[in-house]
């Protein structure tokens, strides 16, 4: 099981990666949505905003009103960010759940 700090670091790495490709991401994924990432095995959560191809305002804690919510375990989060776990397989096997409206899910597929 990964630690809360490792999960936070993984999300910060993802944010940095998106920031480095913000223009390309923005071109494919035109979202401006609040985002919550809930780590089920740690009872921890993080929240931020996906906007202009970037993940910004990343902070500890849940956002129950987030428009996009990702639920996963700590190890699966790290594997997703490292590219070791395919998001489609993770969702279909129920290792990861993503709650969002259907149009946002279609846009997110381009990002993930």
Backbone as JSON, one array per atom type, in Angstrom:
{
  "sequence": "XXXXXXXXXXXXXXXXXXXXXXXXXXXXXXXXXXXXXXXXXXXXXXXXXXXXXXXXXXXXXXXXXXXXXXXXXXXXXXXXXXXXXXXXXXXXXXXXXXXXXXXXXXXXXXXX",
  "N": [[0.84, -1.17, 0.0], [0.61, 2.15, -0.91], [1.71, 5.31, 0.43], [0.04, 8.27, 1.75], [1.58, 10.5, 1.16], [3.03, 9.56, -1.06], [0.96, 9.27, -2.9], [0.11, 11.92, -3.13], [2.42, 13.01, -4.25], [2.45, 11.62, -6.7], [0.15, 12.67, -7.92], [0.96, 15.32, -8.13], [3.06, 14.99, -9.93], [1.6, 14.16, -12.16], [0.14, 16.52, -12.59], [2.26, 18.25, -13.26], [3.15, 17.02, -15.61], [0.88, 17.35, -17.25], [0.86, 20.13, -17.31], [3.16, 20.62, -18.75], [2.35, 19.8, -21.24], [0.15, 21.31, -21.82], [-0.97, 22.85, -23.92], [-1.39, 21.0, -26.03], [-3.05, 19.19, -24.7], [-5.23, 20.83, -24.05], [-6.22, 21.29, -26.58], [-7.4, 18.85, -27.2], [-8.96, 18.19, -25.01], [-11.26, 20.01, -23.81], [-11.98, 21.01, -21.05], [-13.32, 22.42, -18.05], [-13.43, 21.76, -15.04], [-14.18, 20.8, -11.67], [-12.34, 18.49, -9.7], [-12.11, 15.45, -7.94], [-10.09, 13.16, -6.22], [-10.26, 10.19, -4.8], [-8.82, 8.14, -2.43], [-9.25, 5.02, -1.73], [-8.24, 2.94, -0.03], [-6.74, 4.27, 1.83], [-8.34, 6.11, 2.97], [-8.18, 8.73, 2.24], [-8.18, 11.83, 0.41], [-7.92, 13.99, -2.46], [-8.19, 17.13, -4.1], [-8.86, 19.27, -6.91], [-8.66, 21.29, -9.84], [-9.45, 20.79, -13.19], [-8.49, 22.46, -15.87], [-8.11, 24.33, -18.84], [-6.34, 22.44, -19.94], [-4.73, 21.81, -17.82], [-3.98, 20.61, -14.52], [-4.87, 22.13, -11.74], [-4.58, 23.95, -8.61], [-4.29, 21.87, -6.77], [-4.96, 20.1, -3.86], [-5.03, 18.78, -0.49], [-7.72, 16.77, 0.77], [-11.25, 16.17, 0.35], [-13.64, 16.96, -2.23], [-16.81, 17.1, -2.16], [-18.6, 18.09, -4.0], [-17.44, 17.92, -6.44], [-17.22, 17.84, -9.98], [-16.09, 15.81, -11.4], [-15.16, 12.69, -10.28], [-12.76, 10.51, -9.12], [-12.2, 7.3, -8.0], [-10.07, 5.13, -6.34], [-7.51, 2.74, -5.37], [-4.49, 3.32, -3.46], [-2.17, 2.1, -4.56], [-3.04, 1.52, -7.16], [-3.51, 4.1, -8.11], [-0.88, 5.13, -8.23], [0.18, 3.34, -10.14], [-1.4, 4.01, -12.36], [-0.62, 6.69, -12.85], [2.07, 6.32, -13.43], [1.87, 4.98, -15.77], [1.66, 2.28, -15.82], [-0.68, 0.94, -15.52], [-3.45, 0.45, -17.44], [-6.01, 2.72, -18.09], [-8.54, 2.13, -19.19], [-8.79, -0.65, -18.88], [-8.57, -0.72, -16.11], [-10.89, 0.59, -15.29], [-12.9, -1.05, -16.43], [-12.42, -3.4, -15.04], [-13.11, -2.61, -12.58], [-11.28, -1.58, -10.82], [-10.8, 1.02, -10.74], [-12.97, 3.75, -10.43], [-14.79, 6.17, -12.17], [-16.65, 8.99, -11.84], [-18.67, 11.02, -13.62], [-20.32, 13.34, -15.83], [-21.71, 12.0, -18.89], [-20.71, 13.32, -21.26], [-18.4, 14.57, -20.32], [-16.94, 12.3, -19.6], [-16.41, 11.22, -22.12], [-14.7, 13.17, -23.15], [-12.63, 13.01, -21.29], [-11.55, 10.53, -21.86], [-9.85, 11.02, -23.98], [-7.84, 12.32, -22.69], [-6.89, 10.49, -20.82]],
  "CA": [[0.0, 0.0, 0.0], [1.36, 3.39, -0.99], [1.37, 6.28, 1.47], [-0.64, 9.5, 1.33], [2.61, 11.36, 0.54], [3.32, 9.02, -2.4], [-0.2, 9.6, -3.74], [0.19, 13.37, -3.36], [3.53, 13.2, -5.19], [2.01, 11.11, -8.0], [-0.77, 13.65, -8.5], [1.77, 16.49, -8.5], [3.77, 14.62, -11.16], [0.6, 14.22, -13.22], [-0.12, 17.93, -12.83], [3.43, 18.79, -13.97], [3.12, 16.46, -16.96], [-0.18, 18.05, -17.98], [1.3, 21.51, -17.5], [4.15, 20.61, -19.83], [1.64, 19.53, -22.49], [-1.15, 21.97, -21.67], [-1.52, 23.28, -25.21], [-1.89, 19.81, -26.73], [-4.17, 18.65, -23.93], [-6.33, 21.77, -24.21], [-6.75, 21.09, -27.92], [-8.19, 17.62, -27.23], [-9.83, 18.08, -23.84], [-11.67, 21.36, -23.41], [-12.75, 20.91, -19.81], [-13.09, 23.27, -16.89], [-14.22, 21.02, -14.06], [-13.58, 20.42, -10.4], [-11.93, 17.09, -9.71], [-11.77, 14.84, -6.65], [-9.45, 11.86, -6.31], [-10.47, 9.55, -3.49], [-7.95, 6.98, -2.26], [-10.14, 4.21, -0.91], [-7.58, 2.14, 1.0], [-6.12, 5.15, 2.81], [-9.32, 7.03, 3.51], [-7.67, 10.07, 1.94], [-8.68, 12.4, -0.84], [-7.31, 15.2, -2.98], [-9.08, 17.8, -5.05], [-8.26, 20.32, -7.72], [-9.47, 21.74, -10.97], [-8.92, 20.5, -14.52], [-8.85, 23.61, -16.68], [-7.14, 24.74, -19.88], [-5.35, 21.4, -20.14], [-3.88, 21.72, -16.65], [-4.54, 20.25, -13.23], [-4.42, 23.24, -10.89], [-5.15, 24.08, -7.26], [-4.28, 20.55, -6.15], [-4.88, 20.22, -2.41], [-5.53, 17.66, 0.29], [-9.12, 16.83, 1.16], [-12.26, 15.83, -0.64], [-14.6, 17.97, -2.71], [-18.01, 16.32, -2.44], [-19.35, 18.68, -5.11], [-16.61, 17.85, -7.64], [-17.93, 17.39, -11.18], [-15.44, 14.56, -11.79], [-14.63, 12.0, -9.09], [-12.02, 9.28, -9.39], [-12.03, 6.48, -6.8], [-9.12, 4.05, -6.59], [-6.58, 2.47, -4.27], [-3.22, 4.05, -3.55], [-1.27, 1.42, -5.5], [-3.57, 1.7, -8.52], [-3.26, 5.49, -8.51], [0.52, 5.22, -8.63], [0.34, 2.59, -11.39], [-2.02, 4.81, -13.43], [0.22, 7.86, -13.15], [3.32, 5.83, -14.02], [1.58, 4.35, -17.06], [1.75, 0.82, -15.66], [-2.04, 0.43, -15.49], [-4.29, 1.05, -18.48], [-7.22, 3.25, -17.48], [-9.72, 1.42, -19.68], [-8.82, -1.94, -18.18], [-8.8, -0.46, -14.69], [-12.3, 0.92, -15.11], [-13.73, -2.22, -16.73], [-12.22, -4.39, -13.98], [-13.59, -1.94, -11.36], [-10.18, -1.16, -9.94], [-10.94, 2.47, -10.73], [-14.27, 4.23, -10.87], [-14.82, 7.59, -12.51], [-18.01, 9.51, -11.9], [-18.74, 12.29, -14.33], [-21.4, 13.25, -16.81], [-21.25, 11.25, -20.07], [-19.9, 14.12, -22.17], [-17.08, 14.74, -19.71], [-16.24, 11.02, -19.71], [-15.9, 11.09, -23.5], [-13.54, 14.07, -23.26], [-11.55, 12.48, -20.44], [-10.92, 9.38, -22.54], [-8.75, 11.55, -24.78], [-6.77, 12.69, -21.77], [-6.37, 9.3, -20.13]],
  "C": [[0.89, 1.24, 0.0], [0.89, 4.34, 0.11], [0.62, 7.48, 0.88], [0.36, 10.41, 0.62], [2.95, 10.88, -0.87], [2.18, 9.33, -3.37], [-0.18, 11.08, -4.11], [1.27, 13.66, -4.41], [3.14, 12.74, -6.6], [1.07, 12.11, -8.68], [-0.03, 14.93, -8.9], [2.57, 16.22, -9.77], [2.82, 14.65, -12.35], [0.29, 15.66, -13.59], [1.03, 18.57, -13.62], [3.48, 18.29, -15.4], [2.06, 17.15, -17.82], [0.22, 19.48, -18.27], [2.29, 21.61, -18.65], [3.54, 20.38, -21.2], [0.3, 20.24, -22.56], [-1.77, 22.35, -23.01], [-2.12, 22.1, -25.97], [-3.1, 19.22, -26.02], [-5.4, 19.52, -24.12], [-7.01, 21.59, -25.57], [-7.69, 19.89, -27.98], [-9.23, 17.54, -26.12], [-10.17, 19.47, -23.34], [-12.55, 21.32, -22.18], [-12.37, 22.0, -18.83], [-13.98, 22.7, -15.8], [-13.44, 20.83, -12.76], [-13.37, 18.91, -10.4], [-11.62, 16.64, -8.28], [-11.15, 13.48, -6.93], [-9.49, 11.25, -4.92], [-9.67, 8.25, -3.43], [-8.62, 6.06, -1.24], [-9.44, 3.45, 0.21], [-6.91, 2.99, 2.08], [-7.13, 6.06, 3.5], [-8.92, 8.48, 3.31], [-8.27, 10.55, 0.63], [-7.88, 13.65, -1.19], [-8.31, 15.84, -3.92], [-8.31, 18.89, -5.78], [-9.21, 20.69, -8.83], [-8.73, 21.39, -12.26], [-9.41, 21.62, -15.43], [-7.73, 23.96, -17.65], [-6.01, 23.72, -20.05], [-4.41, 21.21, -18.96], [-4.67, 21.23, -15.45], [-3.99, 21.26, -12.23], [-5.11, 23.17, -9.53], [-5.26, 22.73, -6.56], [-4.06, 20.7, -4.65], [-5.39, 18.95, -1.75], [-7.0, 17.88, 0.61], [-10.05, 16.55, 0.01], [-13.03, 17.07, -1.08], [-15.86, 17.2, -3.08], [-18.84, 16.85, -3.6], [-18.57, 18.63, -6.43], [-17.41, 17.28, -8.81], [-17.36, 16.07, -11.7], [-14.84, 13.95, -10.53], [-13.99, 10.69, -9.51], [-11.81, 8.57, -8.06], [-11.12, 5.31, -7.14], [-8.29, 3.79, -5.34], [-5.28, 3.23, -4.5], [-2.29, 3.41, -4.58], [-1.75, 1.59, -6.95], [-3.39, 3.13, -9.01], [-1.82, 5.65, -8.99], [0.76, 4.51, -9.95], [-0.26, 3.36, -12.56], [-1.11, 5.96, -13.84], [1.52, 7.45, -13.81], [3.12, 5.19, -15.39], [1.65, 2.84, -17.01], [0.38, 0.16, -15.66], [-2.86, 1.19, -16.52], [-5.62, 1.48, -17.87], [-8.47, 2.5, -17.93], [-9.87, 0.07, -18.98], [-9.12, -1.77, -16.69], [-10.27, -0.16, -14.41], [-13.18, -0.31, -15.35], [-13.58, -3.31, -15.68], [-12.64, -3.85, -12.61], [-12.49, -1.66, -10.34], [-10.21, 0.35, -9.77], [-12.37, 2.79, -11.12], [-14.16, 5.73, -11.1], [-16.28, 7.99, -12.62], [-17.97, 10.89, -12.52], [-19.91, 12.2, -15.3], [-20.85, 12.61, -18.09], [-20.4, 12.06, -21.04], [-18.49, 14.34, -21.62], [-16.27, 13.44, -19.79], [-15.66, 10.83, -21.11], [-14.67, 11.97, -23.69], [-12.35, 13.55, -22.46], [-10.84, 11.31, -21.09], [-9.75, 9.85, -23.38], [-7.55, 11.91, -23.91], [-6.1, 11.48, -21.16], [-5.86, 8.31, -21.12]]
}
